[in-house]
């Protein structure tokens, strides 16, 4: 489906430019909320804002919001959105994919940052998901140190992800990974992270494409979303496993949260 929308990212002038916090958690929340906005908006605009909620001598509370002109959410379903494995209704999963975990994870991360999360929405007009987070003020002149700290922490998050996949950072350029993900924002994030780690990556949008391409290209690792339209990750895994058995290919499958991992050998 072709989507015709524009996006904006204004930061209000009152927001301090030097703050100390957790860039990994903040990035994950914005990715989750931004992914939903992209998924459910076919035309109009998506706006991500940052504004000053309140401050004292040591800390500031920043309010972030992600607004879209998408399908909207019924009022009687908004209070359950932040519960695990919850979506507006079953048709949402069938049409758009997803597991219903993104908002629950965002709620947990927000609370870890000392904030709150919520939503304002009207069916047919769009939604605004917002959250607050507390940051420590930094004195003028410490910007370089903060940037270095943020960079190190961000890279650490990527390295931890690599460790979880039990792949060494050495010789990654020889490892070829297939990412199976229907959400365009998640596709870009995954590709960017894997490229930074030195991997060669390709992306397909559903399980059927993954099954077809794996019979042509011998990928070393497949990262696959479980809930996707057309063919979900579970059905695709069964097809891949069956093909591996018929062709006598070594295989390893791991199911973790809302992702399936497949590795050769």
SEMI-777028 format. One record per residue: residue number from 1; residue in three letters; x, y, z negated of N, C-alpha, C in turn. Coordinates in Angstrom, 2 decimals, padded with zeros to 5 digits. Layout:
<pts>
 pos code     n.u     n.v     n.w    ca.u    ca.v    ca.w     c.u     c.v     c.w
 NUM  ALA       X       Y       Z       X       Y       Z       X       Y       Z
...
</pts>
This chain:
<pts>
 pos code     n.u     n.v     n.w    ca.u    ca.v    ca.w     c.u     c.v     c.w
   1  UNK  000.84 -001.19  000.00  000.00  000.00  000.00  000.88  001.25  000.00
   2  UNK  000.63  002.15  000.94  001.39  003.39  001.01  000.91  004.36 -000.07
   3  UNK  001.85  004.96 -000.79  001.50  005.88 -001.85  001.96  007.28 -001.47
   4  UNK  001.09  008.27 -001.70  001.36  009.64 -001.31  001.24  010.54 -002.54
   5  UNK  002.33  010.63 -003.29  002.31  011.48 -004.47  003.67  012.15 -004.64
   6  UNK  003.68  013.20 -005.43  004.91  013.90 -005.75  005.12  013.86 -007.26
   7  UNK  006.36  014.10 -007.70  006.60  014.06 -009.13  007.44  015.26 -009.55
   8  UNK  007.26  015.65 -010.83  007.97  016.79 -011.41  008.48  016.39 -012.78
   9  UNK  009.55  017.05 -013.23  010.12  016.73 -014.53  010.55  017.96 -015.30
  10  UNK  009.60  018.86 -015.67  009.98  020.08 -016.38  010.37  019.85 -017.83
  11  UNK  011.40  020.55 -018.28  011.81  020.58 -019.68  011.63  022.01 -020.18
  12  UNK  010.82  022.21 -021.21  010.54  023.55 -021.69  011.80  024.21 -022.25
  13  UNK  011.93  025.53 -022.07  013.15  026.24 -022.49  013.47  026.13 -023.98
  14  UNK  012.46  025.91 -024.83  012.69  025.84 -026.27  013.36  024.52 -026.70
  15  UNK  013.42  023.54 -025.81  014.06  022.27 -026.17  015.57  022.46 -026.23
  16  UNK  016.20  022.19 -027.36  017.66  022.36 -027.46  018.39  021.46 -026.47
  17  UNK  019.52  021.93 -025.99  020.28  021.16 -024.99  021.26  020.19 -025.64
  18  UNK  021.59  020.38 -026.92  022.54  019.50 -027.61  021.83  018.77 -028.74
  19  UNK  021.57  017.49 -028.54  020.86  016.68 -029.52  021.55  015.32 -029.64
  20  UNK  021.38  014.68 -030.78  021.94  013.35 -030.98  020.80  012.37 -031.23
  21  UNK  020.76  011.28 -030.47  019.71  010.28 -030.62  020.12  008.99 -029.95
  22  UNK  019.14  008.19 -029.59  019.39  006.90 -028.95  018.95  006.98 -027.49
  23  UNK  019.89  007.19 -026.56  019.51  007.31 -025.15  018.94  006.02 -024.58
  24  UNK  019.37  004.88 -025.10  018.86  003.60 -024.59  017.38  003.43 -024.86
  25  UNK  016.95  003.70 -026.09  015.54  003.59 -026.44  014.71  004.62 -025.68
  26  UNK  015.21  005.85 -025.61  014.47  006.90 -024.90  014.30  006.54 -023.44
  27  UNK  015.37  006.06 -022.83  015.32  005.69 -021.41  014.30  004.57 -021.18
  28  UNK  014.28  003.57 -022.07  013.37  002.44 -021.90  011.91  002.88 -022.00
  29  UNK  011.59  003.77 -022.95  010.22  004.25 -023.08  009.80  005.00 -021.81
  30  UNK  010.66  005.89 -021.33  010.32  006.68 -020.14  010.18  005.79 -018.91
  31  UNK  011.04  004.76 -018.81  010.93  003.81 -017.69  009.59  003.06 -017.76
  32  UNK  009.21  002.60 -018.96  007.95  001.87 -019.11  006.76  002.74 -018.73
  33  UNK  006.71  003.96 -019.27  005.58  004.85 -018.99  005.60  005.31 -017.53
  34  UNK  006.79  005.60 -017.01  006.89  006.00 -015.61  006.50  004.89 -014.66
  35  UNK  006.85  003.65 -015.00  006.48  002.51 -014.16  004.97  002.37 -014.07
  36  UNK  004.28  002.54 -015.20  002.82  002.46 -015.18  002.22  003.56 -014.34
  37  UNK  002.76  004.77 -014.46  002.24  005.89 -013.67  002.38  005.62 -012.17
  38  UNK  003.54  005.10 -011.77  003.76  004.78 -010.36  002.82  003.66 -009.91
  39  UNK  002.66  002.66 -010.75  001.85  001.49 -010.40  000.39  001.86 -010.15
  40  UNK -000.16  002.74 -010.99 -001.60  003.01 -010.94 -001.96  004.31 -010.23
  41  UNK -000.99  004.96 -009.58 -001.26  006.22 -008.88 -000.97  006.06 -007.40
  42  UNK -001.98  006.25 -006.57 -001.78  006.12 -005.12 -001.63  007.48 -004.44
  43  UNK -002.14  008.55 -005.05 -001.98  009.88 -004.48 -002.08  010.92 -005.60
  44  UNK -001.59  012.12 -005.31 -001.61  013.18 -006.31 -000.22  013.47 -006.83
  45  UNK -000.05  013.43 -008.16  001.25  013.76 -008.72  001.50  013.03 -010.03
  46  UNK  002.78  012.91 -010.36  003.23  012.35 -011.63  004.16  013.39 -012.26
  47  UNK  003.87  013.76 -013.49  004.64  014.81 -014.16  005.18  014.27 -015.48
  48  UNK  006.49  014.38 -015.66  007.14  014.00 -016.92  007.62  015.28 -017.60
  49  UNK  007.13  015.54 -018.79  007.45  016.78 -019.50  008.18  016.50 -020.81
  50  UNK  008.99  017.45 -021.24  009.62  017.42 -022.55  009.40  018.78 -023.20
  51  UNK  008.85  018.80 -024.41  008.56  020.06 -025.10  008.92  019.93 -026.57
  52  UNK  009.13  021.07 -027.21  009.50  021.09 -028.63  008.25  020.97 -029.48
  53  UNK  008.20  019.92 -030.31  007.06  019.70 -031.20  007.25  020.47 -032.51
  54  UNK  008.38  020.27 -033.17  008.73  021.05 -034.37  010.21  020.85 -034.66
  55  UNK  010.74  021.67 -035.58  012.15  021.57 -035.93  012.39  022.09 -037.34
  56  UNK  013.49  021.64 -037.93  013.96  022.19 -039.19  015.46  022.43 -039.06
  57  UNK  016.16  022.59 -040.16  017.58  022.93 -040.08  018.42  021.83 -039.47
  58  UNK  018.00  020.58 -039.66  018.82  019.46 -039.22  018.28  018.72 -038.00
  59  UNK  016.95  018.61 -037.89  016.35  017.77 -036.85  015.33  018.53 -036.01
  60  UNK  015.07  017.97 -034.84  013.99  018.47 -033.99  013.14  017.28 -033.55
  61  UNK  011.87  017.52 -033.36  010.97  016.51 -032.82  010.56  016.94 -031.43
  62  UNK  010.86  016.10 -030.45  010.55  016.40 -029.05  009.34  015.57 -028.64
  63  UNK  008.44  016.20 -027.94  007.26  015.52 -027.40  007.47  015.30 -025.91
  64  UNK  007.42  014.05 -025.49  007.52  013.68 -024.08  006.15  013.24 -023.59
  65  UNK  005.83  013.57 -022.36  004.55  013.11 -021.80  004.73  012.72 -020.35
  66  UNK  004.00  011.70 -019.94  003.99  011.24 -018.55  002.54  011.30 -018.07
  67  UNK  002.25  012.23 -017.18  000.89  012.44 -016.69  000.78  011.98 -015.24
  68  UNK -000.35  011.40 -014.90 -000.56  010.97 -013.52 -001.99  011.28 -013.09
  69  UNK -002.24  011.15 -011.81 -003.58  011.33 -011.25 -004.11  010.00 -010.75
  70  UNK -003.86  008.95 -011.53 -004.21  007.59 -011.13 -005.63  007.20 -011.48
  71  UNK -005.83  005.89 -011.69 -007.18  005.35 -011.83 -007.81  005.67 -013.18
  72  UNK -007.02  006.00 -014.18 -007.57  006.32 -015.49 -007.94  005.08 -016.30
  73  UNK -008.24  005.29 -017.58 -008.53  004.20 -018.51 -009.82  004.50 -019.25
  74  UNK -010.76  003.56 -019.32 -012.00  003.78 -020.06 -011.72  004.09 -021.53
  75  UNK -012.53  004.96 -022.13 -012.31  005.37 -023.52 -012.37  004.19 -024.48
  76  UNK -013.22  003.22 -024.19 -013.38  002.09 -025.12 -012.26  001.05 -025.00
  77  UNK -011.30  001.28 -024.11 -010.18  000.36 -023.97 -008.85  000.99 -024.37
  78  UNK -008.85  002.27 -024.65 -007.59  002.97 -024.91 -006.94  002.55 -026.22
  79  UNK -007.76  002.19 -027.23 -007.20  001.89 -028.55 -006.49  000.54 -028.61
  80  UNK -006.63 -000.31 -027.57 -005.98 -001.63 -027.60 -004.76 -001.70 -026.68
  81  UNK -004.49 -000.62 -025.97 -003.43 -000.65 -024.96 -002.06 -000.94 -025.53
  82  UNK -001.81 -000.55 -026.78 -000.48 -000.70 -027.35 -000.31 -002.01 -028.10
  83  UNK -001.28 -002.92 -027.94 -001.15 -004.25 -028.51 -000.49 -005.17 -027.50
  84  UNK  000.33 -006.15 -027.95  001.04 -007.04 -027.01  000.09 -007.82 -026.11
  85  UNK  000.50 -008.00 -024.84 -000.21 -008.81 -023.85 -001.63 -008.29 -023.60
  86  UNK -001.81 -006.96 -023.68 -003.12 -006.37 -023.49 -003.11 -005.45 -022.28
  87  UNK -004.13 -005.61 -021.42 -004.34 -004.70 -020.31 -005.81 -004.30 -020.30
  88  UNK -006.15 -003.35 -019.42 -007.52 -002.84 -019.41 -008.51 -003.95 -019.16
  89  UNK -008.24 -004.82 -018.17 -009.06 -006.01 -017.95 -008.28 -006.98 -017.09
  90  UNK -008.85 -008.17 -016.87 -008.15 -009.19 -016.12 -007.85 -008.80 -014.69
  91  UNK -008.71 -007.98 -014.08 -008.48 -007.59 -012.69 -007.23 -006.74 -012.55
  92  UNK -006.84 -006.03 -013.61 -005.63 -005.22 -013.57 -004.41 -006.10 -013.33
  93  UNK -004.33 -007.21 -014.06 -003.20 -008.14 -013.88 -003.20 -008.73 -012.48
  94  UNK -004.38 -009.14 -012.01 -004.45 -009.77 -010.68 -004.04 -008.80 -009.58
  95  UNK -004.46 -007.54 -009.70 -004.21 -006.57 -008.63 -002.83 -005.94 -008.72
  96  UNK -002.42 -005.57 -009.95 -001.21 -004.78 -010.11 -000.04 -005.56 -010.71
  97  UNK -000.30 -006.73 -011.27  000.77 -007.46 -011.94  001.05 -006.90 -013.32
  98  UNK  002.11 -007.40 -013.96  002.48 -006.93 -015.29  002.01 -007.88 -016.37
  99  UNK  002.61 -007.72 -017.56  002.32 -008.62 -018.68  001.58 -007.95 -019.82
 100  UNK  001.48 -006.63 -019.82  000.87 -005.94 -020.94  001.82 -005.78 -022.12
 101  UNK  003.13 -005.98 -021.89  004.11 -005.84 -022.97  004.77 -004.46 -022.99
 102  UNK  004.77 -003.76 -021.87  005.51 -002.51 -021.77  005.09 -001.47 -022.80
 103  UNK  003.78 -001.29 -022.99  003.31 -000.28 -023.93  003.55 -000.70 -025.38
 104  UNK  003.42 -002.00 -025.65  003.70 -002.50 -027.00  005.17 -002.28 -027.35
 105  UNK  006.05 -002.55 -026.41  007.48 -002.32 -026.63  007.76 -000.83 -026.82
 106  UNK  007.10  000.00 -026.01  007.28  001.45 -026.13  006.85  001.94 -027.51
 107  UNK  005.76  001.38 -028.03  005.29  001.77 -029.36  006.33  001.42 -030.43
 108  UNK  006.90  000.24 -030.33  007.92 -000.17 -031.30  009.16  000.72 -031.21
 109  UNK  009.60  001.02 -030.00  010.78  001.87 -029.82  010.52  003.28 -030.33
 110  UNK  009.31  003.79 -030.07  008.95  005.12 -030.55  009.01  005.20 -032.07
 111  UNK  008.47  004.20 -032.73  008.47  004.18 -034.20  009.90  004.08 -034.74
 112  UNK  010.77  003.35 -034.03  012.17  003.26 -034.44  012.87  004.62 -034.33
 113  UNK  012.35  005.49 -033.46  012.92  006.83 -033.29  012.18  007.85 -034.14
 114  UNK  011.35  007.38 -035.08  010.66  008.27 -036.01  009.49  009.01 -035.42
 115  UNK  008.92  008.49 -034.32  007.84  009.19 -033.65  006.55  008.41 -033.56
 116  UNK  005.63  008.94 -032.78  004.33  008.32 -032.53  004.07  008.29 -031.03
 117  UNK  003.09  007.47 -030.62  002.76  007.36 -029.19  001.25  007.32 -029.04
 118  UNK  000.75  007.86 -027.93 -000.69  007.87 -027.71 -001.02  008.10 -026.25
 119  UNK -002.31  008.16 -025.95 -002.76  008.32 -024.57 -004.03  009.17 -024.52
 120  UNK -004.14  009.95 -023.48 -005.36  010.69 -023.16 -005.70  010.36 -021.71
 121  UNK -006.92  009.93 -021.46 -007.22  009.46 -020.11 -008.70  009.60 -019.79
 122  UNK -008.98  009.74 -018.51 -010.36  009.78 -018.02 -010.42  008.98 -016.72
 123  UNK -011.38  008.09 -016.65 -011.51  007.21 -015.48 -011.67  008.04 -014.22
 124  UNK -010.87  007.72 -013.21 -010.95  008.41 -011.92 -010.17  009.70 -011.84
 125  UNK -009.64  010.19 -012.97 -008.92  011.46 -012.96 -007.46  011.32 -013.38
 126  UNK -007.13  010.28 -014.10 -005.74  010.07 -014.46 -005.51  009.93 -015.94
 127  UNK -004.24  009.80 -016.31 -003.86  009.54 -017.70 -002.64  010.35 -018.08
 128  UNK -002.53  010.64 -019.37 -001.32  011.23 -019.93 -000.90  010.39 -021.13
 129  UNK  000.21  009.70 -020.98  000.80  008.97 -022.10  001.85  009.88 -022.73
 130  UNK  001.84  010.01 -024.03  002.78  010.89 -024.72  003.43  010.16 -025.89
 131  UNK  004.60  010.61 -026.26  005.25  010.08 -027.45  006.18  011.15 -028.02
 132  UNK  006.47  011.04 -029.30  007.40  011.96 -029.94  008.61  011.19 -030.45
 133  UNK  009.72  011.87 -030.57  010.95  011.26 -031.08  011.74  012.31 -031.83
 134  UNK  012.40  011.87 -032.90  013.18  012.78 -033.73  014.65  012.68 -033.35
 135  UNK  015.28  013.85 -033.16  016.70  013.92 -032.81  017.43  014.82 -033.80
 136  UNK  018.70  014.54 -033.95  019.55  015.35 -034.83  020.14  016.50 -034.03
 137  UNK  020.12  017.69 -034.60  020.73  018.84 -033.94  022.24  018.69 -033.90
 138  UNK  022.86  019.18 -032.83  024.31  019.17 -032.72  024.80  020.60 -032.59
 139  UNK  025.90  020.93 -033.24  026.42  022.31 -033.15  026.97  022.60 -031.77
 140  UNK  027.00  023.88 -031.42  027.57  024.30 -030.13  029.02  023.88 -030.06
 141  UNK  029.46  023.45 -028.87  030.85  023.04 -028.69  031.06  021.55 -028.80
 142  UNK  030.00  020.81 -029.18  030.15  019.35 -029.31  029.54  018.62 -028.14
 143  UNK  029.23  019.35 -027.07  028.55  018.74 -025.93  029.36  017.64 -025.28
 144  UNK  030.68  017.86 -025.11  031.51  016.85 -024.45  031.53  015.56 -025.25
 145  UNK  031.63  015.70 -026.59  031.64  014.51 -027.43  030.32  013.78 -027.35
 146  UNK  029.23  014.55 -027.33  027.91  013.93 -027.24  027.75  013.19 -025.93
 147  UNK  028.20  013.81 -024.83  028.07  013.17 -023.53  028.86  011.87 -023.51
 148  UNK  030.06  011.88 -024.10  030.87  010.67 -024.15  030.19  009.60 -024.98
 149  UNK  029.61  010.03 -026.13  028.92  009.08 -027.00  027.73  008.47 -026.30
 150  UNK  026.95  009.32 -025.60  025.77  008.81 -024.90  026.18  007.84 -023.81
 151  UNK  027.28  008.18 -023.10  027.74  007.31 -022.02  028.16  005.95 -022.57
 152  UNK  028.91  005.98 -023.69  029.36  004.71 -024.28  028.18  003.87 -024.72
 153  UNK  027.19  004.53 -025.38  026.05  003.77 -025.86  025.25  003.19 -024.71
 154  UNK  025.10  003.99 -023.64  024.35  003.48 -022.50  025.04  002.30 -021.86
 155  UNK  026.37  002.39 -021.73  027.11  001.29 -021.13  027.05  000.07 -022.02
 156  UNK  027.03  000.29 -023.34  026.95 -000.83 -024.27  025.67 -001.60 -024.08
 157  UNK  024.56 -000.86 -023.81  023.29 -001.53 -023.60  023.36 -002.43 -022.38
 158  UNK  024.03 -001.94 -021.32  024.18 -002.76 -020.12  025.04 -003.97 -020.40
 159  UNK  026.13 -003.76 -021.17  027.03 -004.88 -021.46  026.32 -005.94 -022.30
 160  UNK  025.45 -005.50 -023.23  024.70 -006.47 -024.02  023.78 -007.28 -023.13
 161  UNK  023.16 -006.61 -022.14  022.29 -007.33 -021.22  023.09 -008.38 -020.45
 162  UNK  024.30 -008.00 -020.04  025.13 -008.96 -019.31  025.48 -010.14 -020.18
 163  UNK  025.78 -009.86 -021.46  026.14 -010.95 -022.37  024.97 -011.90 -022.56
 164  UNK  023.75 -011.34 -022.60  022.59 -012.19 -022.78  022.41 -013.14 -021.61
 165  UNK  022.88 -012.73 -020.44  022.78 -013.58 -019.26  023.98 -014.52 -019.15
 166  UNK  024.87 -014.46 -020.14  026.07 -015.29 -020.22  026.91 -015.21 -018.96
 167  UNK  027.07 -014.00 -018.46  027.92 -013.77 -017.30  029.06 -012.87 -017.70
 168  UNK  030.28 -013.26 -017.41  031.44 -012.44 -017.73  031.51 -011.26 -016.78
 169  UNK  032.08 -010.15 -017.27  032.21 -008.97 -016.43  033.28 -009.13 -015.38
 170  UNK  034.14 -010.13 -015.50  035.23 -010.31 -014.55  034.73 -011.04 -013.31
 171  UNK  035.07 -010.51 -012.17  034.71 -011.16 -010.92  033.24 -011.07 -010.57
 172  UNK  032.55 -010.07 -011.11  031.12 -009.96 -010.84  030.81 -009.70 -009.37
 173  UNK  031.77 -009.08 -008.65  031.51 -008.74 -007.25  031.27 -009.99 -006.40
 174  UNK  031.65 -011.16 -006.91  031.45 -012.39 -006.16  030.09 -013.02 -006.46
 175  UNK  029.41 -012.51 -007.49  028.13 -013.08 -007.88  027.00 -012.32 -007.20
 176  UNK  026.12 -013.06 -006.56  025.02 -012.45 -005.81  023.70 -012.75 -006.54
 177  UNK  022.95 -011.70 -006.83  021.73 -011.81 -007.63  020.52 -011.38 -006.82
 178  UNK  019.44 -012.14 -006.96  018.16 -011.77 -006.36  017.22 -011.29 -007.47
 179  UNK  016.71 -010.08 -007.33  015.74 -009.53 -008.27  014.36 -009.65 -007.66
 180  UNK  013.45 -010.32 -008.38  012.08 -010.51 -007.89  011.17 -009.67 -008.79
 181  UNK  010.71 -008.55 -008.28  009.97 -007.57 -009.09  009.06 -006.74 -008.19
 182  UNK  007.79 -006.65 -008.56  006.84 -005.94 -007.70  006.79 -004.44 -007.98
 183  UNK  007.26 -004.01 -009.15  007.18 -002.59 -009.51  008.38 -001.84 -008.93
 184  UNK  008.14 -000.80 -008.12  009.26 -000.11 -007.45  010.21  000.58 -008.41
 185  UNK  009.71  001.11 -009.53  010.60  001.75 -010.50  011.50  000.72 -011.15
 186  UNK  010.92 -000.41 -011.56  011.73 -001.48 -012.16  012.76 -002.03 -011.18
 187  UNK  012.39 -002.08 -009.90  013.34 -002.53 -008.88  014.58 -001.64 -008.87
 188  UNK  014.35 -000.33 -008.85  015.46  000.62 -008.78  016.31  000.57 -010.05
 189  UNK  015.65  000.46 -011.21  016.38  000.41 -012.47  017.26 -000.85 -012.53
 190  UNK  016.67 -002.00 -012.17  017.42 -003.25 -012.21  018.60 -003.22 -011.25
 191  UNK  018.36 -002.72 -010.04  019.43 -002.66 -009.06  020.56 -001.73 -009.51
 192  UNK  020.19 -000.60 -010.11  021.20  000.36 -010.57  022.04 -000.24 -011.69
 193  UNK  021.38 -000.91 -012.65  022.11 -001.51 -013.76  023.05 -002.61 -013.28
 194  UNK  022.55 -003.48 -012.39  023.37 -004.58 -011.91  024.52 -004.09 -011.04
 195  UNK  024.27 -003.04 -010.26  025.34 -002.47 -009.43  026.44 -001.89 -010.29
 196  UNK  026.06 -001.24 -011.40  027.06 -000.68 -012.32  027.92 -001.78 -012.93
 197  UNK  027.33 -002.96 -013.05  028.07 -004.09 -013.63  028.88 -004.82 -012.57
 198  UNK  028.78 -004.38 -011.31  029.61 -004.96 -010.25  028.99 -006.09 -009.47
 199  UNK  027.68 -006.35 -009.68  027.03 -007.45 -008.97  026.51 -007.00 -007.61
 200  UNK  026.41 -007.94 -006.70  025.72 -007.71 -005.43  024.27 -008.12 -005.62
 201  UNK  023.34 -007.25 -005.29  021.93 -007.53 -005.56  021.05 -007.28 -004.34
 202  UNK  020.01 -008.10 -004.24  018.93 -007.89 -003.28  017.62 -007.91 -004.04
 203  UNK  016.59 -007.28 -003.50  015.29 -007.19 -004.17  014.18 -007.65 -003.24
 204  UNK  013.27 -008.47 -003.78  012.03 -008.82 -003.09  010.87 -008.53 -004.03
 205  UNK  009.66 -008.39 -003.47  008.54 -007.87 -004.25  007.61 -008.92 -004.83
 206  UNK  007.73 -010.18 -004.43  006.85 -011.18 -005.03  007.48 -012.57 -004.92
 207  UNK  006.84 -013.52 -005.58  007.37 -014.87 -005.64  007.46 -015.57 -004.30
 208  UNK  006.51 -015.29 -003.42  006.52 -015.95 -002.11  007.76 -015.55 -001.31
 209  UNK  008.09 -014.24 -001.35  009.30 -013.78 -000.67  010.54 -014.43 -001.28
 210  UNK  010.54 -014.59 -002.59  011.69 -015.19 -003.27  011.90 -016.63 -002.82
 211  UNK  010.82 -017.39 -002.75  010.91 -018.79 -002.32  011.48 -018.88 -000.92
 212  UNK  011.01 -018.01 -000.03  011.48 -018.04  001.35  012.95 -017.67  001.48
 213  UNK  013.35 -016.60  000.78  014.72 -016.12  000.95  015.73 -017.05  000.29
 214  UNK  015.32 -017.74 -000.79  016.24 -018.65 -001.47  016.59 -019.87 -000.62
 215  UNK  015.76 -020.19  000.35  016.05 -021.31  001.24  017.03 -020.92  002.34
 216  UNK  017.31 -019.61  002.42  018.22 -019.11  003.44  019.55 -018.64  002.84
 217  UNK  019.45 -017.93  001.70  020.63 -017.34  001.07  020.89 -018.02 -000.27
 218  UNK  022.09 -018.53 -000.51  022.40 -019.24 -001.76  022.74 -018.28 -002.90
 219  UNK  021.74 -017.65 -003.50  021.99 -016.73 -004.62  022.50 -017.49 -005.84
 220  UNK  023.36 -016.83 -006.61  023.90 -017.42 -007.83  022.92 -017.28 -008.99
 221  UNK  022.11 -016.23 -008.97  021.20 -015.96 -010.08  019.95 -015.26 -009.56
 222  UNK  018.80 -015.63 -010.12  017.54 -014.97 -009.78  016.93 -014.42 -011.06
 223  UNK  016.60 -013.13 -011.06  015.87 -012.50 -012.16  014.46 -012.25 -011.67
 224  UNK  013.47 -012.91 -012.28  012.12 -012.91 -011.71  011.08 -012.49 -012.74
 225  UNK  010.25 -011.54 -012.35  009.10 -011.14 -013.15  008.11 -012.30 -013.17
 226  UNK  007.39 -012.44 -014.28  006.41 -013.54 -014.38  005.09 -013.18 -013.72
 227  UNK  004.61 -011.95 -013.95  003.30 -011.54 -013.46  003.46 -010.67 -012.23
 228  UNK  003.07 -011.21 -011.07  003.15 -010.47 -009.82  001.97 -010.84 -008.94
 229  UNK  001.55 -009.95 -008.05  000.50 -010.31 -007.08  001.02 -011.31 -006.05
 230  UNK  000.13 -011.83 -005.24  000.46 -012.82 -004.21  000.88 -014.16 -004.83
 231  UNK  002.11 -014.24 -005.35  002.58 -015.44 -006.04  003.35 -015.01 -007.27
 232  UNK  002.92 -015.46 -008.47  003.60 -015.03 -009.69  004.89 -015.83 -009.92
 233  UNK  005.61 -015.44 -010.97  006.90 -016.05 -011.22  006.83 -017.52 -011.58
 234  UNK  005.76 -017.93 -012.26  005.63 -019.32 -012.66  005.44 -020.23 -011.45
 235  UNK  004.54 -019.83 -010.55  004.32 -020.63 -009.35  005.56 -020.64 -008.47
 236  UNK  006.22 -019.48 -008.36  007.44 -019.41 -007.56  008.52 -020.33 -008.14
 237  UNK  008.62 -020.37 -009.46  009.61 -021.24 -010.10  009.34 -022.71 -009.81
 238  UNK  008.05 -023.08 -009.85  007.71 -024.47 -009.52  008.11 -024.81 -008.09
 239  UNK  007.87 -023.87 -007.17  008.23 -024.11 -005.77  009.75 -024.21 -005.61
 240  UNK  010.47 -023.32 -006.30  011.94 -023.34 -006.21  012.49 -024.63 -006.81
 241  UNK  011.94 -025.04 -007.95  012.39 -026.27 -008.59  012.15 -027.47 -007.68
 242  UNK  010.99 -027.50 -007.05  010.66 -028.61 -006.15  011.62 -028.64 -004.97
 243  UNK  011.90 -027.47 -004.41  012.82 -027.40 -003.27  014.23 -027.83 -003.68
 244  UNK  014.67 -027.39 -004.88  016.00 -027.77 -005.36  016.13 -029.28 -005.52
 245  UNK  015.07 -029.90 -006.04  015.09 -031.35 -006.22  015.15 -032.08 -004.88
 246  UNK  014.38 -031.59 -003.92  014.37 -032.23 -002.60  015.71 -032.08 -001.89
 247  UNK  016.35 -030.92 -002.09  017.61 -030.66 -001.39  018.83 -030.98 -002.25
 248  UNK  018.58 -031.56 -003.44  019.64 -031.98 -004.35  020.52 -030.81 -004.78
 249  UNK  019.87 -029.65 -005.05  020.57 -028.46 -005.50  020.58 -028.41 -007.03
 250  UNK  021.74 -028.10 -007.66  021.77 -027.93 -009.12  020.94 -026.71 -009.52
 251  UNK  020.35 -026.73 -010.73  019.47 -025.65 -011.12  019.40 -025.53 -012.64
 252  UNK  019.16 -024.30 -013.10  018.92 -024.04 -014.52  017.84 -022.96 -014.59
 253  UNK  016.82 -023.19 -015.39  015.76 -022.21 -015.56  015.64 -021.83 -017.02
 254  UNK  015.44 -020.54 -017.27  015.25 -020.05 -018.64  014.07 -019.10 -018.64
 255  UNK  013.14 -019.29 -019.54  011.98 -018.40 -019.67  012.17 -017.56 -020.93
 256  UNK  012.28 -016.26 -020.73  012.52 -015.38 -021.87  011.60 -014.19 -021.80
 257  UNK  010.68 -014.06 -022.78  009.71 -012.98 -022.83  008.91 -012.95 -021.53
 258  UNK  009.01 -011.84 -020.76  008.22 -011.74 -019.53  009.09 -011.91 -018.30
 259  UNK  010.24 -012.59 -018.43  011.13 -012.77 -017.29  011.55 -014.23 -017.18
 260  UNK  011.74 -014.70 -015.96  012.28 -016.01 -015.71  013.67 -015.86 -015.12
 261  UNK  014.62 -016.66 -015.60  015.97 -016.63 -015.08  016.29 -017.97 -014.44
 262  UNK  016.85 -017.92 -013.25  017.24 -019.14 -012.56  018.70 -018.98 -012.16
 263  UNK  019.49 -019.99 -012.42  020.91 -019.92 -012.05  021.33 -021.22 -011.40
 264  UNK  022.21 -021.11 -010.43  022.78 -022.30 -009.80  023.73 -022.98 -010.77
 265  UNK  023.93 -024.26 -010.54  024.92 -024.99 -011.32  024.44 -025.35 -012.68
</pts>
